[in-house]
Structure formats: structure tokens, C-alpha cells
């Protein structure tokens, strides 16, 4: 008499469903975390026995007792909705009754070139190169740490970003000033790759189902990490021991230490370099559609947020207080008998184009001609 196989555990069902729908490993980790917490919060009751009341109670606990951010609150809600709808197949007639918190619009934090340079000078080795690369390309954190050798084109000064947000590919510029350092990093990665092959270690992880279709592709040089970890670890999905890319948490901590050492009061994360990249391209006069493509935004409205940190607001508006003081100064001069200053020769209309051209040249000095052509062609 054959015994029937036990049904998979709930969290295993959740993982399988997420993988079937091609959710990222990071999303899988986060959703499992929230579902596990939800179950423990309600005394290990099975979610199928619970519903709107329990979901609302859990979300209320997160907001009022744990004081989580709006984005975290929405993340937990999305995880639970996915569990009920996609895994348990439970209809959600109470879905419309759930309060969905709205994330407040926030202006992105942007570094000046001097602030960015101060941070770079206080970072070392691979972490310094990664920070400079994010600042010079606009890559996201996981796009940078997961960069593959085959996606760096030194001849064309381009970087191909594979499986970015939304699973889309895009191109971005490879800064000429980082070419030599990046070549050295690729050479260092080659030494690690050769050692792995000599030790007959497993190949690196591949996206989606490529590993099933091409079992040995992970052992090919082109698929190797530009920024490999210095040791092997267990793949959370397959359980295989293999070399992962460098850990993003270690890199993030290095950025925070450097920003603190540089005495920068702004909150600086790896994403701040991406914000700075976008803002400085717009300040340099690049078309917003070009910047949208380089950043990989699906909607130009997302890119438009960077127009709010250009020469507007505090830097683009003359305060009435300054105008008042200027008028006082002018009145005092007139009472003292000073004549109004004559216009300077170099402020004449005919000389302004030369001044404007000089300012434009100064602004564009941050970007090499080759890089400018690449961005314009993107």
C-alpha cells in the first residue's frame, strides 16, 4: 500500500509560485519574510483560516506599533495579497476595504561633484570603483553588483544592463575615466575565475531558466561576475554551493562610512549616486528622454522628478528678503551721493554669448566628448 506524498509546505508553495511568475530572488525573500511574520503574529494559524480582520490587524500593528515606513507597509500588504490570491486561490471581496497607504512624494538626494569626490576619496578598492561606476552610469545597486563580464564593451564604451527593473535590458555609457580601473577589475575577476575552474567549482548562477537550457554556461568566462565575492556561498534557490557576486550590504556600509568620514550631512546611499547621475545630465542640457532611457524608466514621469532638483526652488528663486536688502543698499548709495555704476563692457549683449558659451563649456567639462556622443546616441 503506497502512502500518498505530503503536500508541500505553505512557504514552499509561495516560493514555487513566485518562481513560476519570474519574480526576483529578492522579492521572494521579502514575501516569504512577511508571510512568515504574519503567521507567527497570529499564533501560527494557517492563513486559509484567516481573512480581512487578521490582515488589517497585522497591518495596523506594523503601522502603529512598529512605526514602519509607508513603503514597508505597502510591501507587507502586497506579500499578503499575493499569498491569498496567487497561492491559496482565495477570492478577496474585502480587498477594496483595505487601506492602501500612499507614499509621500520625496525629492531625491543629490550630491554635488565635490561631495561625490569626497566620498570616493574615502573609499578603497572594489567598493570605490563600484561607487564611481554607479555615479558615472546611473546603474541601480543590484545592476552594479551583478554586472557580468560579457556586458562590458570596452571598445564601444558601453555597458549593457541585463534583466533590469521590470526584466528589461538597456544600454548606458561606460565612463572613459573608469576604463583603466575597470579593466584591472576584470583582470582580477579573471584570476578568481581561473582558480574556480582549476578547482572544478560550480559555475555562477544564471537568470531565469538559462541554467536548465545551458547547464555549462555558468562556467563560461562571459557569464562571470565583474565584482565576484571572495568566497563561495549557498545559492538560496538551488542550494548549490557556488561563487556569488560581491555582497551589496557590505558595499552599502562602505558608502555610509565614507559619507560620515567626509562629514556630509545628507543621507547618502548607493541610490544617491544614481540620483546624482540623472540630475547632473539634465543640468548639462541632455534631453529628458535620453536620461529616461539611460535610467531604464518605463514612464518619463518617473524621470521628471529630477527636474525638481535643478536650478529651481532655493537656487532658482530670489528671496524677497534679498531684494529688500538690495533696495536698501541702493537707496543708501543714492543718499550718500554715489552715482549709479555704468554698465561694464563685458556685460553688453554682444558679449553675453561668449560668457554663456564659457559657462556651458565649464558645465560640460565633467563629461568627456566621447561620453557626450555616446549619451546623445543612446
QUIBELDA-V463075 format. One record per residue. N is the residue number from 1. SS is DSSP state (hx for helix, st for strand, lp for the rest). PHI is phi in whole degrees, 0 to 359 (none if undefined). PSI is psi in whole degrees, -180 to 180 (none if undefined). Layout:
BEGIN
n=N ss=SS phi=PHI psi=PSI
n=N ss=SS phi=PHI psi=PSI
END
This chain:
BEGIN
n=1 ss=lp phi=none psi=119
n=2 ss=lp phi=274 psi=136
n=3 ss=lp phi=274 psi=139
n=4 ss=lp phi=288 psi=144
n=5 ss=lp phi=291 psi=144
n=6 ss=lp phi=289 psi=140
n=7 ss=lp phi=294 psi=149
n=8 ss=lp phi=297 psi=151
n=9 ss=lp phi=295 psi=158
n=10 ss=hx phi=301 psi=-46
n=11 ss=hx phi=294 psi=-33
n=12 ss=hx phi=293 psi=-38
n=13 ss=hx phi=297 psi=-41
n=14 ss=hx phi=298 psi=-46
n=15 ss=hx phi=299 psi=-45
n=16 ss=hx phi=297 psi=-41
n=17 ss=hx phi=295 psi=-41
n=18 ss=hx phi=296 psi=-40
n=19 ss=hx phi=289 psi=-37
n=20 ss=hx phi=300 psi=-32
n=21 ss=lp phi=264 psi=11
n=22 ss=lp phi=62 psi=36
n=23 ss=lp phi=285 psi=152
n=24 ss=lp phi=289 psi=162
n=25 ss=hx phi=298 psi=-35
n=26 ss=hx phi=293 psi=-42
n=27 ss=hx phi=296 psi=-40
n=28 ss=hx phi=301 psi=-46
n=29 ss=hx phi=300 psi=-43
n=30 ss=hx phi=291 psi=-44
n=31 ss=hx phi=295 psi=-42
n=32 ss=hx phi=298 psi=-40
n=33 ss=hx phi=300 psi=-48
n=34 ss=hx phi=289 psi=-40
n=35 ss=hx phi=295 psi=-41
n=36 ss=hx phi=298 psi=-43
n=37 ss=hx phi=295 psi=-41
n=38 ss=hx phi=301 psi=-44
n=39 ss=hx phi=294 psi=-44
n=40 ss=hx phi=293 psi=-35
n=41 ss=hx phi=299 psi=-34
n=42 ss=lp phi=257 psi=33
n=43 ss=lp phi=67 psi=37
n=44 ss=lp phi=65 psi=25
n=45 ss=lp phi=287 psi=147
n=46 ss=lp phi=286 psi=137
n=47 ss=hx phi=303 psi=-28
n=48 ss=hx phi=294 psi=-21
n=49 ss=hx phi=274 psi=-5
n=50 ss=lp phi=243 psi=172
n=51 ss=lp phi=203 psi=-140
n=52 ss=hx phi=299 psi=-41
n=53 ss=hx phi=299 psi=-45
n=54 ss=hx phi=290 psi=-38
n=55 ss=hx phi=295 psi=-45
n=56 ss=hx phi=297 psi=-40
n=57 ss=hx phi=296 psi=-41
n=58 ss=hx phi=293 psi=-45
n=59 ss=hx phi=294 psi=-36
n=60 ss=hx phi=295 psi=-39
n=61 ss=hx phi=298 psi=-43
n=62 ss=hx phi=297 psi=-42
n=63 ss=hx phi=284 psi=-42
n=64 ss=hx phi=265 psi=-32
n=65 ss=lp phi=262 psi=-41
n=66 ss=lp phi=266 psi=-13
n=67 ss=lp phi=54 psi=46
n=68 ss=lp phi=288 psi=158
n=69 ss=lp phi=290 psi=162
n=70 ss=hx phi=300 psi=-42
n=71 ss=hx phi=297 psi=-38
n=72 ss=hx phi=292 psi=-40
n=73 ss=hx phi=299 psi=-45
n=74 ss=hx phi=293 psi=-35
n=75 ss=hx phi=297 psi=-45
n=76 ss=hx phi=297 psi=-42
n=77 ss=hx phi=298 psi=-45
n=78 ss=hx phi=299 psi=-39
n=79 ss=hx phi=297 psi=-44
n=80 ss=hx phi=289 psi=-38
n=81 ss=hx phi=295 psi=-39
n=82 ss=hx phi=296 psi=-42
n=83 ss=hx phi=301 psi=-50
n=84 ss=hx phi=288 psi=-43
n=85 ss=hx phi=281 psi=-47
n=86 ss=hx phi=268 psi=-34
n=87 ss=hx phi=267 psi=-51
n=88 ss=lp phi=273 psi=-16
n=89 ss=lp phi=65 psi=32
n=90 ss=lp phi=266 psi=130
n=91 ss=lp phi=294 psi=147
n=92 ss=lp phi=241 psi=70
n=93 ss=lp phi=293 psi=-17
n=94 ss=lp phi=266 psi=6
n=95 ss=hx phi=299 psi=-42
n=96 ss=hx phi=293 psi=-19
n=97 ss=hx phi=278 psi=-14
n=98 ss=lp phi=284 psi=136
n=99 ss=lp phi=281 psi=124
n=100 ss=lp phi=257 psi=106
n=101 ss=lp phi=296 psi=141
n=102 ss=lp phi=264 psi=128
n=103 ss=lp phi=286 psi=125
n=104 ss=lp phi=294 psi=145
n=105 ss=lp phi=290 psi=129
n=106 ss=lp phi=235 psi=141
n=107 ss=lp phi=284 psi=135
n=108 ss=lp phi=293 psi=145
n=109 ss=lp phi=281 psi=129
n=110 ss=lp phi=235 psi=135
n=111 ss=lp phi=267 psi=144
n=112 ss=lp phi=284 psi=160
n=113 ss=hx phi=305 psi=-38
n=114 ss=hx phi=294 psi=-40
n=115 ss=hx phi=294 psi=-42
n=116 ss=hx phi=299 psi=-43
n=117 ss=hx phi=297 psi=-39
n=118 ss=hx phi=299 psi=-38
n=119 ss=hx phi=291 psi=-45
n=120 ss=hx phi=301 psi=-39
n=121 ss=hx phi=294 psi=-19
n=122 ss=lp phi=257 psi=10
n=123 ss=lp phi=245 psi=157
n=124 ss=lp phi=229 psi=156
n=125 ss=hx phi=58 psi=-137
n=126 ss=hx phi=300 psi=-40
n=127 ss=hx phi=297 psi=-38
n=128 ss=hx phi=296 psi=-43
n=129 ss=hx phi=295 psi=-41
n=130 ss=hx phi=298 psi=-42
n=131 ss=hx phi=296 psi=-44
n=132 ss=hx phi=295 psi=-36
n=133 ss=hx phi=292 psi=-40
n=134 ss=hx phi=294 psi=-39
n=135 ss=hx phi=293 psi=-33
n=136 ss=hx phi=267 psi=-9
n=137 ss=hx phi=235 psi=-22
n=138 ss=lp phi=80 psi=16
n=139 ss=lp phi=292 psi=153
n=140 ss=lp phi=281 psi=168
n=141 ss=hx phi=303 psi=-55
n=142 ss=hx phi=288 psi=-24
n=143 ss=hx phi=292 psi=-33
n=144 ss=hx phi=284 psi=-52
n=145 ss=hx phi=293 psi=-28
n=146 ss=lp phi=264 psi=18
n=147 ss=lp phi=296 psi=135
n=148 ss=st phi=258 psi=153
n=149 ss=hx phi=300 psi=-42
n=150 ss=hx phi=294 psi=-15
n=151 ss=hx phi=265 psi=5
n=152 ss=st phi=254 psi=116
n=153 ss=st phi=251 psi=98
n=154 ss=lp phi=291 psi=-32
n=155 ss=lp phi=293 psi=-41
n=156 ss=lp phi=263 psi=-1
n=157 ss=lp phi=55 psi=50
n=158 ss=st phi=228 psi=153
n=159 ss=st phi=235 psi=128
n=160 ss=st phi=264 psi=125
n=161 ss=st phi=259 psi=113
n=162 ss=lp phi=265 psi=144
n=163 ss=lp phi=51 psi=49
n=164 ss=lp phi=289 psi=-164
n=165 ss=hx phi=300 psi=130
n=166 ss=hx phi=83 psi=8
n=167 ss=hx phi=75 psi=16
n=168 ss=lp phi=264 psi=150
n=169 ss=lp phi=262 psi=154
n=170 ss=st phi=202 psi=169
n=171 ss=st phi=248 psi=149
n=172 ss=st phi=217 psi=170
n=173 ss=st phi=278 psi=143
n=174 ss=lp phi=264 psi=112
n=175 ss=lp phi=302 psi=129
n=176 ss=hx phi=299 psi=-33
n=177 ss=hx phi=292 psi=-16
n=178 ss=hx phi=255 psi=1
n=179 ss=hx phi=301 psi=-48
n=180 ss=hx phi=297 psi=-46
n=181 ss=hx phi=295 psi=-37
n=182 ss=hx phi=289 psi=-35
n=183 ss=hx phi=299 psi=-41
n=184 ss=hx phi=296 psi=-39
n=185 ss=hx phi=294 psi=-41
n=186 ss=hx phi=296 psi=-38
n=187 ss=hx phi=296 psi=-39
n=188 ss=hx phi=294 psi=-39
n=189 ss=hx phi=295 psi=-33
n=190 ss=hx phi=296 psi=-38
n=191 ss=hx phi=297 psi=-40
n=192 ss=hx phi=294 psi=-42
n=193 ss=hx phi=299 psi=-46
n=194 ss=hx phi=298 psi=-38
n=195 ss=hx phi=295 psi=-40
n=196 ss=hx phi=295 psi=-40
n=197 ss=hx phi=291 psi=-38
n=198 ss=hx phi=296 psi=-34
n=199 ss=lp phi=271 psi=2
n=200 ss=lp phi=56 psi=43
n=201 ss=lp phi=280 psi=164
n=202 ss=lp phi=295 psi=152
n=203 ss=lp phi=286 psi=171
n=204 ss=lp phi=287 psi=161
n=205 ss=lp phi=292 psi=146
n=206 ss=lp phi=244 psi=153
n=207 ss=lp phi=287 psi=150
n=208 ss=lp phi=53 psi=-133
n=209 ss=lp phi=261 psi=16
n=210 ss=hx phi=298 psi=-32
n=211 ss=hx phi=293 psi=-32
n=212 ss=hx phi=284 psi=-37
n=213 ss=hx phi=284 psi=-38
n=214 ss=lp phi=232 psi=83
n=215 ss=lp phi=301 psi=-29
n=216 ss=lp phi=259 psi=3
n=217 ss=hx phi=296 psi=-32
n=218 ss=hx phi=295 psi=-14
n=219 ss=hx phi=266 psi=-3
n=220 ss=lp phi=278 psi=147
n=221 ss=hx phi=300 psi=-40
n=222 ss=hx phi=299 psi=-30
n=223 ss=hx phi=274 psi=-5
n=224 ss=lp phi=289 psi=157
n=225 ss=st phi=286 psi=140
n=226 ss=lp phi=290 psi=-34
n=227 ss=lp phi=239 psi=75
n=228 ss=st phi=285 psi=154
n=229 ss=st phi=290 psi=158
n=230 ss=st phi=275 psi=3
n=231 ss=st phi=207 psi=166
n=232 ss=st phi=276 psi=161
n=233 ss=st phi=208 psi=169
n=234 ss=st phi=276 psi=127
n=235 ss=lp phi=294 psi=122
n=236 ss=lp phi=296 psi=-22
n=237 ss=lp phi=268 psi=-46
n=238 ss=lp phi=265 psi=-20
n=239 ss=lp phi=79 psi=4
n=240 ss=lp phi=279 psi=140
n=241 ss=st phi=275 psi=118
n=242 ss=st phi=206 psi=174
n=243 ss=st phi=273 psi=127
n=244 ss=st phi=263 psi=171
n=245 ss=st phi=284 psi=171
n=246 ss=lp phi=301 psi=151
n=247 ss=lp phi=279 psi=129
n=248 ss=hx phi=292 psi=-29
n=249 ss=hx phi=294 psi=-41
n=250 ss=hx phi=297 psi=-41
n=251 ss=hx phi=295 psi=-43
n=252 ss=hx phi=298 psi=-40
n=253 ss=hx phi=294 psi=-36
n=254 ss=hx phi=296 psi=-38
n=255 ss=hx phi=295 psi=-45
n=256 ss=hx phi=296 psi=-40
n=257 ss=hx phi=295 psi=-43
n=258 ss=hx phi=295 psi=-41
n=259 ss=hx phi=296 psi=-39
n=260 ss=hx phi=293 psi=-42
n=261 ss=hx phi=296 psi=-33
n=262 ss=lp phi=280 psi=-2
n=263 ss=lp phi=59 psi=41
n=264 ss=lp phi=268 psi=121
n=265 ss=lp phi=285 psi=-21
n=266 ss=lp phi=294 psi=153
n=267 ss=lp phi=281 psi=113
n=268 ss=lp phi=250 psi=125
n=269 ss=lp phi=232 psi=179
n=270 ss=hx phi=299 psi=-33
n=271 ss=hx phi=291 psi=-20
n=272 ss=hx phi=298 psi=-34
n=273 ss=hx phi=295 psi=-38
n=274 ss=hx phi=294 psi=-44
n=275 ss=hx phi=301 psi=-42
n=276 ss=hx phi=293 psi=-40
n=277 ss=hx phi=303 psi=-51
n=278 ss=hx phi=296 psi=-45
n=279 ss=hx phi=296 psi=-43
n=280 ss=hx phi=288 psi=-29
n=281 ss=hx phi=293 psi=-43
n=282 ss=hx phi=294 psi=-39
n=283 ss=hx phi=296 psi=-30
n=284 ss=lp phi=280 psi=-3
n=285 ss=lp phi=100 psi=8
n=286 ss=lp phi=287 psi=148
n=287 ss=lp phi=295 psi=142
n=288 ss=hx phi=295 psi=-28
n=289 ss=hx phi=292 psi=-37
n=290 ss=hx phi=296 psi=-45
n=291 ss=hx phi=296 psi=-38
n=292 ss=hx phi=301 psi=-45
n=293 ss=hx phi=294 psi=-40
n=294 ss=hx phi=294 psi=-34
n=295 ss=hx phi=277 psi=-20
n=296 ss=lp phi=80 psi=29
n=297 ss=lp phi=281 psi=133
n=298 ss=lp phi=288 psi=-32
n=299 ss=lp phi=237 psi=132
n=300 ss=hx phi=296 psi=-21
n=301 ss=hx phi=299 psi=-32
n=302 ss=hx phi=293 psi=-38
n=303 ss=hx phi=289 psi=-28
n=304 ss=hx phi=299 psi=-21
n=305 ss=hx phi=299 psi=-27
n=306 ss=hx phi=285 psi=-17
n=307 ss=hx phi=289 psi=-17
n=308 ss=hx phi=280 psi=-10
n=309 ss=hx phi=248 psi=18
n=310 ss=lp phi=277 psi=-157
n=311 ss=lp phi=285 psi=63
n=312 ss=lp phi=223 psi=-172
n=313 ss=lp phi=59 psi=-129
n=314 ss=lp phi=298 psi=-29
n=315 ss=lp phi=266 psi=-18
n=316 ss=lp phi=255 psi=-6
n=317 ss=lp phi=247 psi=133
n=318 ss=lp phi=274 psi=122
n=319 ss=lp phi=294 psi=140
n=320 ss=hx phi=302 psi=-29
n=321 ss=hx phi=295 psi=-39
n=322 ss=hx phi=293 psi=-40
n=323 ss=hx phi=296 psi=-39
n=324 ss=hx phi=297 psi=-45
n=325 ss=hx phi=293 psi=-35
n=326 ss=hx phi=294 psi=-40
n=327 ss=hx phi=293 psi=-37
n=328 ss=hx phi=297 psi=-43
n=329 ss=hx phi=297 psi=-42
n=330 ss=hx phi=295 psi=-42
n=331 ss=hx phi=296 psi=-40
n=332 ss=hx phi=296 psi=-38
n=333 ss=hx phi=296 psi=-43
n=334 ss=hx phi=294 psi=-40
n=335 ss=hx phi=294 psi=-32
n=336 ss=lp phi=281 psi=-6
n=337 ss=lp phi=91 psi=12
n=338 ss=lp phi=282 psi=138
n=339 ss=lp phi=283 psi=153
n=340 ss=lp phi=295 psi=136
n=341 ss=lp phi=295 psi=139
n=342 ss=lp phi=286 psi=155
n=343 ss=lp phi=296 psi=136
n=344 ss=lp phi=285 psi=147
n=345 ss=hx phi=304 psi=-37
n=346 ss=hx phi=279 psi=1
n=347 ss=hx phi=258 psi=8
n=348 ss=lp phi=292 psi=156
n=349 ss=hx phi=304 psi=-34
n=350 ss=hx phi=292 psi=-25
n=351 ss=hx phi=269 psi=-12
n=352 ss=hx phi=295 psi=-39
n=353 ss=hx phi=304 psi=-36
n=354 ss=hx phi=293 psi=-40
n=355 ss=hx phi=293 psi=-42
n=356 ss=hx phi=297 psi=-39
n=357 ss=hx phi=295 psi=-39
n=358 ss=hx phi=295 psi=-41
n=359 ss=hx phi=296 psi=-41
n=360 ss=hx phi=296 psi=-41
n=361 ss=hx phi=297 psi=-38
n=362 ss=hx phi=294 psi=-42
n=363 ss=hx phi=296 psi=-42
n=364 ss=hx phi=281 psi=-4
n=365 ss=lp phi=296 psi=-21
n=366 ss=lp phi=290 psi=-19
n=367 ss=lp phi=241 psi=128
n=368 ss=lp phi=290 psi=157
n=369 ss=hx phi=302 psi=-39
n=370 ss=hx phi=296 psi=-43
n=371 ss=hx phi=295 psi=-37
n=372 ss=hx phi=298 psi=-42
n=373 ss=hx phi=295 psi=-39
n=374 ss=hx phi=295 psi=-42
n=375 ss=hx phi=293 psi=-41
n=376 ss=hx phi=296 psi=-33
n=377 ss=hx phi=277 psi=-12
n=378 ss=lp phi=291 psi=none
END
